[in-house]
Amino acid sequence: MTAPSPVEPHLAARCHYLKMTMAPRPATGLLNLCTHIVRDGSECVGPFLDDAETACGLWEPKPGDNSRPLPR
């Protein structure tokens, strides 16, 4: 019997649909956009805090993201 895999925290920074890009004006900085078909081009709901999970119901893990899980 195999051990159950740990549940991955739903962090906005590890979402498959996240696209980080530069804003049109350099002073504005980075934009975090959602590429999901429902929100295509809208700003990501975030949050982008150390270990705060997103409440977004569209979150999916990035394919091939082998990031180590964050400590709980």
Helices and strands as residue ranges (DSSP letters): G 12-14, E 18-22, G 26-28, E 30-34
